[in-house]
Amino acid sequence: MIYAPEEGHPLARRLARLEAGIEAVAITHAALRTWEAERRTREVPPSRVEHAAYRLAQLIPQRAEPGSWVDRALADLARAAGARLPVALRTVGRRVMEFPSHYADLHPLAEVTGMSRGALKARFRRRGLISPSVYVRWFRALAAAHLLADRDVTTVHAAHRLGFTTGGNFCRTIKSVTALSSTEVRGIHGWNRLVVTFAWRHLGPEALAGWEMLDDLFERGAA
């Protein structure tokens, strides 16, 4: 649990009553000012979110726990793209893959940024990127492949979990986005084809550079 120990902060009063197994890390305003001064001394300063994440990783006790499937998916995409994924792209990918049914269209993502859908699309165009809805559909396709990796999960069940109205609509959408059928995305070979195709089409150097310029837009969502 990470919190700012400000006077009157609700967690400051409740921490004593929490279960003993929950660890807490308090980040003061003085610590944030120190981090910012440290960040600015870098020859190429990282984004505030990246630097804060780096410093937090040093404070939080490390455990040998495996990452989630979303962590592994983002790592696979980075390897396929041959570069580290920008903060904004990782933020969007994590949101969509963890809550795919919530991102059935572009409206929830626009709400995260505090912009209208039209303004969000325009921001992407100015960065030389395709519509953000394309990335949302691809991340939902990865969520679909993850579900279908379990052979006991039917397309109808997967469709329901991902927010599609029918199994047929689900299958048609997967096919239109990835050019692969719902059967083809099952298993490790289908997953690898999906990841490589996504990276080849939409995660090239120019696209990643465009996403780098969107980090500030999604900082609130990443924090």
C-alpha positions in Angstrom: 0.0 0.0 0.0 1.4 3.4 -1.0 0.1 6.6 0.4 1.0 10.2 1.1 1.1 10.8 4.9 -0.7 14.1 4.8 -2.5 15.4 7.9 -6.0 14.1 8.0 -5.3 11.5 5.3 -7.9 8.6 5.9 -5.2 6.0 5.7 -3.1 7.7 8.4 -5.9 6.9 10.8 -6.8 3.5 9.5 -3.3 1.9 9.1 -3.2 0.8 12.7 -6.5 -1.1 12.3 -5.4 -2.9 9.1 -4.3 -6.5 9.1 -0.7 -6.9 10.1 0.1 -8.6 6.8 -0.4 -5.4 4.7 2.8 -3.5 4.2 2.7 0.3 3.7 5.0 2.8 2.1 4.6 6.5 2.9 5.7 9.0 0.2 6.1 12.5 1.6 6.0 15.7 -0.3 9.7 16.2 0.6 10.5 12.9 -0.9 8.7 13.8 -4.1 10.6 17.1 -4.4 13.9 15.2 -3.9 12.9 12.7 -6.6 12.1 15.5 -9.0 15.4 17.3 -8.4 17.2 14.0 -9.0 15.2 13.3 -12.2 16.2 16.7 -13.6 19.9 16.0 -13.1 19.8 13.2 -15.7 21.3 13.9 -19.1 18.1 12.7 -20.6 15.4 13.0 -17.9 12.9 10.1 -17.9 9.2 11.0 -17.5 8.0 11.7 -13.9 6.0 8.4 -13.9 9.0 6.3 -15.0 11.3 7.9 -12.4 8.7 7.6 -9.6 8.2 3.9 -10.5 11.9 3.3 -10.4 12.3 4.9 -7.0 9.2 3.1 -5.6 10.7 -0.2 -6.9 13.7 0.5 -4.6 11.5 1.1 -1.6 9.0 -1.7 -2.0 10.3 -5.1 -0.8 10.9 -7.4 -3.8 9.3 -10.8 -3.9 9.9 -13.7 -6.1 6.3 -13.7 -7.3 5.5 -14.3 -11.0 4.1 -11.4 -13.0 0.5 -11.5 -14.2 -0.3 -12.6 -17.7 -0.6 -8.9 -18.6 3.0 -8.3 -17.6 4.1 -11.2 -19.7 2.0 -10.0 -22.7 3.6 -6.5 -22.5 7.0 -8.1 -22.3 6.3 -10.3 -25.3 5.2 -7.2 -27.3 8.4 -5.3 -26.3 10.5 -8.3 -27.5 8.5 -8.4 -30.8 8.9 -4.7 -31.3 12.6 -4.8 -30.4 12.2 -1.8 -28.1 10.9 -0.9 -24.7 7.3 0.1 -24.8 6.5 3.7 -23.9 4.8 4.4 -20.6 1.6 5.6 -22.3 1.3 2.5 -24.4 1.9 0.2 -21.5 -0.7 2.1 -19.5 -3.3 1.7 -22.2 -2.5 -1.9 -22.8 -2.7 -2.8 -19.1 -6.0 -1.0 -18.7 -7.6 -2.7 -21.7 -6.2 -6.2 -21.1 -7.2 -6.2 -17.4 -10.7 -4.9 -18.1 -11.5 -5.8 -21.7 -15.2 -5.7 -21.3 -15.0 -2.1 -20.1 -13.2 -1.0 -23.2 -15.7 -2.2 -25.8 -15.4 1.2 -27.5 -13.2 4.3 -27.2 -15.3 6.3 -24.7 -13.8 4.8 -21.5 -10.3 5.6 -22.8 -11.3 9.1 -23.7 -12.6 9.5 -20.1 -9.2 8.5 -18.7 -7.6 11.5 -20.5 -10.4 13.9 -19.8 -10.9 14.5 -23.5 -13.6 13.8 -26.0 -13.2 10.9 -28.4 -12.7 13.3 -31.3 -10.0 15.3 -29.4 -8.3 12.1 -28.5 -8.2 10.9 -32.1 -6.9 14.3 -33.2 -4.1 14.1 -30.6 -3.1 10.7 -32.0 -3.2 12.0 -35.6 -0.9 14.9 -34.6 1.6 12.3 -33.3 1.5 10.4 -36.6 -0.5 7.5 -35.0 -3.5 5.6 -36.2 -6.7 5.9 -34.2 -6.5 4.8 -30.6 -9.4 2.5 -31.2 -7.2 0.3 -33.3 -4.9 -0.3 -30.3 -7.8 -0.9 -28.0 -9.1 -3.6 -30.4 -5.7 -5.3 -30.6 -5.3 -5.3 -26.8 -8.8 -6.8 -26.5 -7.7 -9.5 -29.1 -4.8 -10.3 -26.8 -7.2 -10.7 -23.9 -9.3 -13.0 -26.0 -6.3 -15.1 -26.9 -5.4 -15.4 -23.2 -8.9 -16.6 -22.4 -9.0 -19.0 -25.3 -5.7 -20.5 -24.3 -7.8 -22.5 -21.9 -9.3 -25.2 -24.1 -12.3 -25.4 -21.8 -13.3 -21.9 -22.5 -15.8 -21.7 -25.4 -16.1 -18.7 -27.8 -19.5 -17.9 -26.2 -17.9 -17.8 -22.8 -15.0 -15.7 -24.0 -17.4 -13.3 -25.8 -19.4 -12.8 -22.6 -16.2 -12.1 -20.6 -15.0 -9.6 -23.1 -18.3 -7.7 -23.5 -19.4 -9.0 -26.9 -23.1 -9.5 -27.4 -22.8 -12.9 -29.2 -20.2 -15.5 -30.0 -20.5 -14.8 -33.7 -19.9 -11.1 -33.2 -16.8 -12.0 -31.1 -15.4 -14.3 -33.8 -16.0 -11.8 -36.6 -14.3 -9.0 -34.6 -11.2 -11.2 -33.9 -11.0 -12.1 -37.6 -11.3 -8.5 -38.8 -8.7 -7.2 -36.4 -6.1 -9.9 -36.5 -6.9 -11.8 -39.7 -6.8 -14.9 -37.5 -9.8 -17.0 -36.5 -10.7 -17.6 -32.9 -9.5 -21.2 -33.3 -6.1 -20.0 -34.7 -5.4 -17.7 -31.7 -5.7 -20.6 -29.2 -2.4 -21.9 -27.9 1.2 -20.7 -27.9 1.5 -20.6 -31.7 -1.6 -18.5 -32.1 -0.4 -16.2 -29.3 3.0 -15.7 -31.0 1.4 -15.0 -34.3 -0.9 -12.4 -32.7 2.0 -10.7 -30.9 4.3 -10.6 -33.9 1.5 -9.3 -36.2 0.5 -6.6 -33.7 4.1 -5.4 -33.3 4.8 -5.5 -37.1 1.7 -3.5 -38.0 1.5 -1.0 -35.2 4.6 -1.0 -32.9 7.3 0.1 -35.4 9.9 2.8 -34.4 7.7 5.7 -35.7 4.7 4.5 -33.8 6.6 4.0 -30.6 8.1 7.5 -31.0 4.6 8.9 -31.3 3.5 7.1 -28.2 6.5 8.6 -26.3 4.9 12.0 -26.9 1.7 10.8 -25.3 3.2 10.0 -21.9 1.9 13.2 -20.2 -1.6 12.5 -21.6 -1.8 9.1 -19.7 0.2 10.0 -16.6 -2.9 10.3 -14.5 -4.0 6.8 -15.7 -0.6 5.3 -14.9 -0.2 6.8 -11.5 
